[in-house]
Amino acid sequence: MEIQVPDEPVVALFGRDATLCCSFSPEANFSLDDLSLIWQLTDTKRLVHSFSSGRDQLADQGRGYANRTALFYDQLAQGNVSLLLRRVEISDEGSFTCFVRVQDYSSAAVTLQVAAPYSKPNMNLEPNKDLKPGDLAAVTCHASRGYPEASVLWQDSQGNNITENVTTSQVANEEGLFDVHSILQVLVEPSSTYSCLVRNPVLQQETQASVTITGELARAKTGGRKGWALSQEVDRGGTRIPIVAQSHPGGCYPVSPLYLSPHGPTRVT
């Protein structure tokens, strides 16, 4: 007897149901009373689901699988012995073996790969005020609740890969999902954009966000002297946070922020 299973891993989304496919071609006189079916973990041999004598046999079912497994009972007579695994967890990832016995005995393994898409990155510029050109700042990128670990790519305004200047940490929560926190150290320059791209290697999912610092020169009066005010805006998904520094012969110092409105710049005091 030959069993058919997928050659490639079955990719299941975290929290959703997954089907581990397994089938065989029954003889013409096949009866469900003659079928013995066991699904178990390949490495630990823990029982996931069992069926024999025409009904489920779940007395020895492994912990964590209760009320989460089922067969396609209306298709068993056609040789479909696939397993339905409900509410997939990260710990479900691995190899499952399908054992089938009618008159002959055969088995085959199915690999389950769990995946979860990452949230759209949230980006910040720290510090987000009192910045001057040439200051050292940290651009942070945070994406959450993804699996498996992500790859993080940073690019500058010209599309150059600047990931070598980055510190990235990925920490799993209690569910096994990863939170990604990446920090890029930059010297503040006007008219510069920094993009963070978070990629899930299993789902081929890419999500990104960017921070843009735009420089504008405007005349300002300070103590009777004329100087230049350099405004810098951080663009976070459409939210623009202006940051202003005052330049004059004696150096730079912060002034009040200019918040953009549909009617033009508005100074906040």
C-alpha positions as CSV (number, residue, x, y, z in Angstrom):
1,M,0.0,0.0,0.0
2,E,1.3,3.4,-1.0
3,I,0.6,6.6,1.0
4,Q,0.6,10.0,-0.7
5,V,1.7,13.1,1.3
6,P,3.0,16.5,0.2
7,D,6.6,16.8,-0.7
8,E,6.8,20.4,0.5
9,P,6.1,21.6,4.1
10,V,2.5,22.6,4.9
11,V,2.5,26.3,5.8
12,A,-0.1,27.1,8.4
13,L,-1.0,30.6,9.8
14,F,-0.8,30.9,13.6
15,G,-4.2,30.7,15.2
16,R,-5.8,29.2,12.0
17,D,-6.7,25.7,11.1
18,A,-4.4,23.5,9.1
19,T,-4.8,20.3,7.1
20,L,-2.0,17.7,7.1
21,C,-2.8,15.8,3.9
22,C,-2.4,12.0,3.8
23,S,-4.2,9.6,1.5
24,F,-4.1,6.1,0.0
25,S,-6.0,4.2,-2.7
26,P,-8.4,1.6,-1.0
27,E,-9.3,-1.7,-2.5
28,A,-12.8,-2.2,-3.9
29,N,-14.0,-4.2,-0.8
30,F,-12.5,-1.7,1.7
31,S,-14.4,-1.3,5.0
32,L,-13.7,1.3,7.6
33,D,-13.7,-1.4,10.2
34,D,-10.5,-2.7,8.7
35,L,-8.8,0.7,8.9
36,S,-6.3,1.6,11.6
37,L,-4.9,5.1,11.5
38,I,-2.4,6.8,13.7
39,W,-1.1,10.4,13.5
40,Q,1.9,11.0,15.8
41,L,4.8,13.4,16.2
42,T,7.7,12.0,14.2
43,D,10.4,12.7,16.8
44,T,8.7,12.1,20.2
45,K,6.1,9.6,19.0
46,R,3.5,11.5,20.9
47,L,0.0,10.5,19.8
48,V,-1.9,13.2,18.0
49,H,-4.9,11.3,16.7
50,S,-5.9,7.7,16.4
51,F,-8.8,5.9,14.6
52,S,-9.6,2.2,14.5
53,S,-12.6,-0.1,14.6
54,G,-14.6,2.5,12.9
55,R,-14.2,5.3,15.4
56,D,-11.7,7.7,17.1
57,Q,-9.5,6.3,19.8
58,L,-8.3,9.3,21.8
59,A,-7.7,8.0,25.3
60,D,-3.9,8.3,24.9
61,Q,-4.0,11.5,22.9
62,G,-1.1,13.8,23.8
63,R,-1.6,16.8,25.9
64,G,-2.3,20.0,23.9
65,Y,-4.2,18.2,21.2
66,A,-7.5,17.6,23.0
67,N,-10.4,19.1,21.0
68,R,-8.0,20.3,18.4
69,T,-7.9,17.4,16.0
70,A,-10.3,15.7,13.6
71,L,-10.5,13.6,10.5
72,F,-12.5,14.1,7.4
73,Y,-14.9,11.3,8.3
74,D,-17.1,11.4,5.2
75,Q,-14.0,10.9,3.1
76,L,-12.3,8.1,4.9
77,A,-13.9,5.5,2.7
78,Q,-12.3,7.1,-0.3
79,G,-8.8,6.9,1.4
80,N,-8.6,10.4,2.7
81,V,-6.9,10.1,6.1
82,S,-5.8,13.7,6.4
83,L,-5.6,15.4,9.8
84,L,-7.4,18.6,10.6
85,L,-5.4,20.5,13.2
86,R,-7.3,23.5,14.7
87,R,-6.0,26.7,16.1
88,V,-2.4,26.1,15.1
89,E,0.2,27.1,17.7
90,I,3.9,27.8,17.3
91,S,4.7,24.6,19.3
92,D,2.9,22.5,16.6
93,E,5.7,23.2,14.1
94,G,7.5,20.0,13.1
95,S,7.1,16.6,11.5
96,F,3.9,14.5,11.8
97,T,3.8,10.8,10.7
98,C,0.7,9.3,9.2
99,F,0.5,5.5,9.9
100,V,-2.1,3.5,7.9
101,R,-2.9,-0.1,8.2
102,V,-5.6,-2.0,6.3
103,Q,-4.2,-5.3,5.3
104,D,-0.8,-3.9,4.6
105,Y,1.0,-1.3,6.6
106,S,2.5,2.0,5.5
107,S,3.6,5.4,6.8
108,A,4.8,8.8,5.6
109,A,5.7,12.0,7.3
110,V,4.3,15.5,6.7
111,T,6.2,18.7,7.8
112,L,4.2,21.6,9.3
113,Q,5.7,25.1,9.1
114,V,3.9,27.7,11.2
115,A,4.0,31.4,10.2
116,A,2.5,34.7,11.3
117,P,2.7,38.0,9.4
118,Y,4.4,40.9,11.0
119,S,2.7,44.2,11.8
120,K,3.5,47.3,9.8
121,P,6.6,48.8,11.4
122,N,6.3,51.7,13.8
123,M,9.1,54.2,13.4
124,N,10.5,56.9,15.6
125,L,13.3,59.4,15.7
126,E,15.0,59.7,19.1
127,P,15.4,62.4,20.3
128,N,12.5,63.8,18.4
129,K,13.2,67.5,19.2
130,D,16.0,70.0,19.7
131,L,18.0,68.3,16.9
132,K,20.6,70.1,14.8
133,P,22.3,69.1,11.6
134,G,25.2,66.8,12.5
135,D,23.6,65.6,15.7
136,L,23.6,61.8,16.4
137,A,20.1,60.4,16.4
138,A,18.6,56.9,16.6
139,V,15.9,55.9,14.1
140,T,13.9,53.0,15.7
141,C,11.8,50.4,13.8
142,H,9.4,48.1,15.7
143,A,7.3,45.3,14.2
144,S,5.4,42.8,16.3
145,R,3.7,39.4,16.5
146,G,5.4,37.6,13.6
147,Y,6.9,34.2,13.0
148,P,9.5,33.0,12.2
149,E,12.3,35.5,12.9
150,A,12.3,38.3,10.4
151,S,15.0,39.7,8.2
152,V,15.4,43.5,8.6
153,L,16.7,45.7,5.8
154,W,17.5,49.5,6.2
155,Q,17.9,51.8,3.2
156,D,18.8,55.4,2.9
157,S,17.4,58.1,0.5
158,Q,19.3,56.6,-2.5
159,G,18.2,53.1,-1.8
160,N,21.6,52.0,-0.4
161,N,21.7,49.1,2.1
162,I,22.8,50.6,5.4
163,T,21.9,47.6,7.6
164,E,25.5,47.3,8.8
165,N,24.9,50.4,11.0
166,V,22.0,48.7,12.7
167,T,21.4,46.9,16.0
168,T,18.4,44.4,15.8
169,S,16.9,42.3,18.5
170,Q,14.1,39.8,18.2
171,V,12.3,38.5,21.3
172,A,9.6,35.8,21.5
173,N,6.5,36.4,23.6
174,E,4.6,33.8,25.6
175,E,2.9,32.6,22.4
176,G,6.2,32.2,20.6
177,L,5.6,35.2,18.3
178,F,8.5,37.6,17.7
179,D,8.7,41.3,18.3
180,V,11.4,42.9,16.2
181,H,13.2,46.1,17.5
182,S,15.8,47.6,15.2
183,I,17.9,50.8,15.8
184,L,19.8,52.7,13.2
185,Q,22.3,55.4,14.4
186,V,22.5,58.3,12.0
187,L,24.0,61.8,11.8
188,V,21.1,64.2,11.3
189,E,21.0,65.7,7.8
190,P,18.3,67.7,6.0
191,S,16.4,66.0,3.2
192,S,17.2,62.5,4.2
193,T,15.0,59.4,4.3
194,Y,15.5,56.2,6.2
195,S,13.4,53.1,5.4
196,C,13.0,50.0,7.4
197,L,11.7,46.8,5.7
198,V,10.7,43.8,7.7
199,R,10.4,40.5,5.8
200,N,8.9,37.2,6.8
201,P,10.9,34.5,5.0
202,V,8.2,31.9,5.0
203,L,5.3,34.0,3.9
204,Q,7.4,36.1,1.6
205,Q,5.7,39.0,3.3
206,E,7.3,42.4,3.3
207,T,6.1,45.4,5.3
208,Q,7.9,48.7,5.6
209,A,7.9,52.3,6.8
210,S,10.1,55.3,6.6
211,V,11.3,58.4,8.4
212,T,12.0,61.5,6.3
213,I,13.9,64.5,7.7
214,T,13.2,67.5,5.4
215,G,15.2,70.7,5.7
216,E,13.8,74.2,5.1
217,L,15.6,77.5,5.6
218,A,13.6,80.4,6.9
219,R,14.7,83.8,8.2
220,A,14.2,84.3,11.9
221,K,14.9,87.1,14.2
222,T,16.7,86.5,17.5
223,G,17.5,89.3,19.9
224,G,17.6,91.8,17.0
225,R,19.9,89.6,14.9
226,K,19.0,87.7,11.8
227,G,19.7,84.0,11.6
228,W,18.4,80.8,10.0
229,A,15.8,78.4,11.3
230,L,16.2,74.8,10.0
231,S,13.1,72.8,10.3
232,Q,13.2,69.0,10.1
233,E,10.1,66.8,9.7
234,V,9.8,63.2,10.6
235,D,7.3,61.3,8.5
236,R,5.8,58.3,10.2
237,G,3.1,56.8,8.0
238,G,1.7,60.2,7.1
239,T,2.2,61.8,10.6
240,R,4.8,64.6,10.3
241,I,6.6,65.8,13.4
242,P,8.6,69.0,12.8
243,I,11.7,69.6,14.7
244,V,13.3,73.0,14.6
245,A,16.8,74.3,15.5
246,Q,17.9,77.9,15.4
247,S,21.2,78.7,13.8
248,H,23.0,82.0,14.4
249,P,26.6,83.3,14.6
250,G,26.9,82.0,18.1
251,G,25.9,78.5,17.3
252,C,22.6,76.5,17.3
253,Y,19.9,76.3,19.9
254,P,16.4,75.0,19.9
255,V,13.3,77.2,19.1
256,S,9.6,76.3,19.3
257,P,8.3,73.7,16.8
258,L,6.6,74.6,13.6
259,Y,3.5,72.4,13.1
260,L,2.3,72.2,9.5
261,S,-1.4,72.8,8.8
262,P,-3.4,73.2,5.6
263,H,-2.9,77.0,6.0
264,G,0.9,76.8,6.3
265,P,3.4,76.6,9.2
266,T,2.1,77.5,12.6
267,R,4.5,78.2,15.4
268,V,3.6,76.7,18.8
269,T,4.7,78.6,21.9
